[in-house]
Amino acid sequence: MFVRLDKTVFLGLALLGAMVHPLWAEPDLVLTFPAAAEQTAESHEIGSFALASGAFVAGKAAMVQGVGQLRQVAWRLAIARPATKDLMQDLTLQVVQAGYQPIFECSDQACGGFDFRFYIKTLPEPALHIDLGDFRYLLAQRQGQAGLDYASLLVSRGAEAGFVQLTLADSAAPPPVDAQSNLALALTAAQKVVLEDLDFPAGSASLAPGDYASLRDLAAWLQADPKRRVTLIGHTDATGSLSGNIALSKKRAASVQALLLAKFDLKPEQVDFDGLGPAAPRADDATAAGRALNRRVEVVVSPQG
C-alpha cells in the first residue's frame, strides 16, 4: 500500500521554490511516494525542449519538441531495491489524475538500454542514479494554455534506494514584465537559457553577421549588477568527430564571449565559456532541423559569491 507523505512537506518545498524561482508557477502535479523521499536536485530552463517519445532504434529516438519552460526534479526514496514496475504504476496514476494522457512508455532494454539512457536529458549522478538493467520511462501530454504540455517520468533503483525524475515541459511562455526582457526574466529565474537567435553555420566557429538581440539583453542584464557571472556553453550537432565537435563548441562559446566583451562594456570576469560538443542534444540529430537546434550556445548563471 502506498502511503502519501505529509502535505506540509510539499507546501514548504513549494514556498522555497517560489522564493528561489519567482517566475515559475507552482505545478499542479506534485508527486507523492511509498516511502520517505529526499529531493536531490532541481533544474529550471526556458527555451526549446525535446523529450523522447519513442525507443532508441537505429541510432535515434523519436522526439516531441516545443518552446517554453522546462522543470526537472529528482528524488531519492528510502526503500531498499524497490520494484520499479509497482513504483511507476503508482506514479503514472498520479500523472493521469493531473490530466495528462500517456503517449509512450518503455523499460530498460525495450527503451534502447544504454543508448536511450544517454539520449534523454537527465539530472546528474549522484542526485539521480539509473540502473541500466532496471529503469522505466513514461511520457504523457495534455492540452496547455499555449499548446501541448508534457510530463515525463524516469524511475530506477540502487542497492539501497529508489530514484525518480519528473520532467515538466510547459509550452506557455513567461509573461512579459515592464522594463525587462524575457531573457532577463529567464536569467533571473532559471539556471540556464539558450541564446536562440545566434546563427552558427554548420562546421563554423564564427557567428554569422547580424545584430543579435539576445546578446544586447544579456549584456544589459550583466551591466545591471557587476556581481553577476555567467558561463557560455557551446553545443554542436553530432556531424564529425567527437574531439572535433568538442573543440568547435568551445570555439563557438569563445567567439560569443569575445563579441560580448568587444561590443559591450562588461568586465571580463563576468563572462566565462566552455563547450560540450554533441553531448547534450535537445533535438533529433538525424534531421536538418534537429541539427540546427543542437548547434547553440547556452547561458548558465553562476552563483554569486
C-alpha positions in Angstrom: 0.0 0.0 0.0 1.3 3.4 -0.9 1.4 5.9 1.9 1.2 9.6 1.0 3.7 12.0 2.6 2.7 14.9 4.8 1.3 17.6 2.6 3.1 20.3 4.7 6.4 18.9 3.4 5.4 19.7 -0.2 4.0 23.1 0.8 7.3 24.0 2.4 9.2 22.9 -0.8 6.7 24.9 -2.9 7.3 28.1 -0.9 11.0 27.6 -1.1 10.8 27.1 -4.8 8.7 30.2 -5.2 11.3 32.3 -3.4 14.2 30.9 -5.5 12.4 30.9 -8.8 9.8 33.6 -8.7 8.9 33.3 -12.4 7.7 29.7 -12.0 4.2 29.0 -11.0 3.5 26.2 -8.6 2.9 23.0 -10.6 -0.4 21.2 -10.2 1.4 17.8 -10.5 3.1 17.1 -7.1 4.2 13.5 -6.7 3.9 11.5 -3.5 5.8 8.3 -2.8 5.6 5.0 -1.0 8.4 5.9 1.5 10.2 9.0 2.7 11.6 10.9 -0.3 14.5 13.3 -0.3 14.6 15.8 -3.2 18.2 15.6 -4.5 18.2 18.0 -7.4 16.1 20.5 -9.4 16.7 22.3 -12.7 14.8 25.1 -14.4 15.2 26.2 -18.0 13.4 28.4 -20.5 13.8 27.8 -24.2 13.4 24.9 -26.7 12.9 21.4 -25.3 12.9 17.9 -26.7 11.5 14.8 -25.0 11.8 11.2 -26.1 8.6 9.8 -27.5 9.9 6.5 -28.8 12.6 3.9 -28.2 16.2 4.4 -29.3 16.4 2.4 -32.6 18.9 2.6 -35.4 20.8 5.5 -33.9 17.9 7.7 -32.9 14.7 8.1 -30.9 11.5 9.9 -31.8 11.2 13.2 -30.0 8.5 15.7 -29.3 9.7 19.3 -29.3 8.4 22.6 -28.1 9.4 26.0 -26.6 8.6 27.1 -23.1 9.5 26.2 -19.5 11.3 23.0 -18.5 11.4 21.9 -14.9 13.2 18.7 -13.8 13.2 17.4 -10.2 14.9 14.2 -8.8 14.2 12.3 -5.6 15.9 9.5 -3.7 13.4 7.1 -2.0 14.4 5.5 1.3 13.4 2.0 0.2 15.8 -0.9 -0.5 15.6 -2.3 -4.0 12.0 -1.1 -4.8 10.0 -2.8 -7.6 10.3 -0.2 -10.4 7.2 -1.6 -12.1 5.0 -1.0 -9.0 6.5 2.4 -8.4 6.0 3.5 -12.0 2.3 2.3 -11.9 1.5 4.4 -8.9 3.3 7.5 -10.3 1.6 7.0 -13.7 -1.8 7.1 -11.9 -0.9 10.4 -10.3 0.2 11.8 -13.7 -3.1 10.7 -15.2 -5.1 12.2 -12.3 -3.4 15.5 -13.1 -4.9 15.5 -16.6 -2.1 14.0 -18.6 -2.5 11.1 -21.1 0.4 8.7 -21.6 1.7 8.6 -25.1 4.8 6.4 -24.7 6.3 4.1 -22.1 9.1 1.6 -22.0 11.5 -0.2 -19.8 15.3 -0.6 -19.9 16.1 -2.8 -23.0 12.8 -2.1 -24.7 13.7 1.6 -24.5 17.0 1.0 -26.1 19.1 0.4 -23.0 22.4 2.3 -22.7 21.8 4.4 -25.8 18.3 5.5 -24.6 19.6 6.4 -21.2 22.2 8.7 -22.6 20.0 10.1 -25.3 17.5 11.6 -22.9 18.0 14.6 -20.6 18.6 13.6 -17.0 19.9 15.2 -13.8 23.4 14.1 -12.9 24.7 11.4 -10.6 24.5 11.0 -7.6 21.3 13.0 -7.5 19.7 10.6 -9.9 21.1 7.0 -10.2 20.0 4.9 -13.2 20.4 1.2 -13.3 20.8 0.4 -17.0 19.3 -3.0 -16.4 16.2 -1.8 -14.5 14.7 1.6 -15.4 11.3 2.7 -16.7 10.3 5.7 -18.7 6.9 7.4 -19.3 5.9 10.4 -21.5 2.4 11.9 -21.2 0.8 15.0 -22.6 -2.2 17.3 -22.0 -3.5 20.5 -23.6 -2.0 23.6 -22.1 -2.6 27.3 -22.4 -0.3 27.8 -25.4 -0.1 24.2 -26.8 0.7 20.8 -25.5 2.3 20.4 -22.1 4.3 17.3 -21.2 5.1 15.3 -18.1 7.9 12.6 -18.2 8.8 10.1 -15.5 12.1 8.2 -15.2 12.2 5.5 -12.4 15.1 3.4 -11.4 16.8 2.0 -8.3 20.1 1.4 -6.5 21.0 -1.2 -3.9 19.6 0.8 -1.0 17.2 3.3 -2.6 14.8 4.1 -5.4 15.3 7.1 -7.8 12.7 9.2 -9.6 13.0 12.0 -12.0 10.0 14.2 -13.0 10.2 16.4 -16.1 7.5 19.0 -16.7 7.6 20.9 -20.1 5.1 23.7 -20.1 4.5 25.3 -23.5 3.2 28.5 -22.0 5.7 31.4 -22.5 6.5 33.5 -19.4 4.5 36.7 -19.1 6.3 40.0 -20.0 7.3 42.4 -17.3 7.7 46.1 -17.8 11.3 47.2 -18.4 12.6 43.7 -18.5 13.2 41.4 -21.5 12.1 37.8 -21.4 15.7 36.8 -21.5 16.4 38.9 -18.4 13.4 37.2 -16.6 14.7 33.8 -17.7 18.2 34.5 -16.4 16.8 35.7 -13.1 14.5 32.7 -12.7 16.3 29.8 -14.4 19.7 28.1 -14.3 20.4 28.3 -18.0 18.9 29.9 -21.1 19.5 29.2 -24.8 20.5 32.2 -26.9 18.0 31.3 -29.6 18.8 33.9 -32.2 22.5 33.1 -32.6 23.4 31.7 -36.1 26.3 29.3 -36.5 26.7 27.9 -40.0 27.4 24.2 -40.0 31.1 23.5 -39.1 31.9 27.1 -38.4 33.1 28.6 -35.1 32.1 32.2 -36.2 28.7 33.8 -35.7 27.0 34.8 -38.9 26.9 38.6 -39.3 23.9 40.1 -37.5 22.6 42.3 -34.7 21.7 39.7 -32.0 19.0 40.9 -29.6 19.9 38.1 -27.1 23.4 39.5 -26.7 22.1 43.0 -26.1 19.7 41.7 -23.5 22.4 39.5 -21.9 24.9 42.4 -21.7 22.2 44.7 -20.2 21.4 42.0 -17.6 25.1 41.7 -16.7 25.6 45.5 -16.6 22.7 45.9 -14.2 24.7 44.2 -11.5 28.5 43.8 -11.7 28.4 40.8 -9.3 26.5 38.7 -11.9 28.5 36.0 -13.6 27.7 33.6 -16.4 29.3 30.8 -18.4 28.6 30.4 -22.1 28.3 26.7 -23.0 28.7 25.8 -26.7 27.0 22.8 -28.3 27.2 21.2 -31.7 25.4 18.6 -33.7 26.9 15.2 -34.0 28.3 15.6 -37.5 32.1 14.8 -37.5 34.4 13.5 -34.8 33.7 13.8 -31.1 37.0 15.6 -30.3 36.5 18.0 -33.2 33.0 18.8 -32.1 34.1 19.5 -28.5 36.8 21.8 -29.8 34.3 23.5 -32.1 31.8 24.0 -29.3 34.4 25.7 -27.2 35.4 28.0 -30.1 31.8 29.0 -30.6 31.3 29.9 -27.0 34.6 31.8 -27.1 33.5 33.7 -30.1 30.3 34.8 -28.3 32.4 35.8 -25.3 34.7 37.8 -27.5 31.8 39.6 -29.2 30.2 40.5 -25.8 33.4 41.9 -24.4 34.3 43.8 -27.5 30.9 45.3 -28.1 29.6 46.0 -24.6 31.2 47.5 -21.5 31.5 44.2 -19.5 34.0 43.1 -17.0 36.0 40.1 -18.4 35.4 38.1 -15.2 31.7 38.3 -15.7 31.7 36.0 -18.8 33.4 32.6 -18.9 33.0 29.9 -21.6 33.2 26.2 -22.1 31.9 23.6 -24.7 30.3 20.2 -24.6 30.2 19.2 -28.3 27.3 16.9 -29.1 26.9 15.5 -25.6 23.6 17.3 -24.8 21.3 17.3 -27.8 17.9 18.9 -27.5 16.5 17.6 -30.8 16.8 14.7 -33.2 20.2 14.9 -34.8 19.1 12.8 -37.7 17.2 15.8 -39.3 18.5 19.1 -40.6 16.1 21.0 -38.3 17.2 19.0 -35.3 20.9 19.6 -36.1 20.2 23.3 -36.4 18.6 23.3 -32.9 21.6 21.4 -31.5 24.1 24.0 -32.7 23.6 26.5 -30.0 25.2 28.5 -27.1 23.5 28.4 -23.7 24.0 30.9 -20.8 24.5 29.3 -17.4 24.2 31.7 -14.4 26.9 31.3 -11.8 26.2 31.7 -8.1 27.2 35.0 -6.7 30.0 34.7 -4.2 
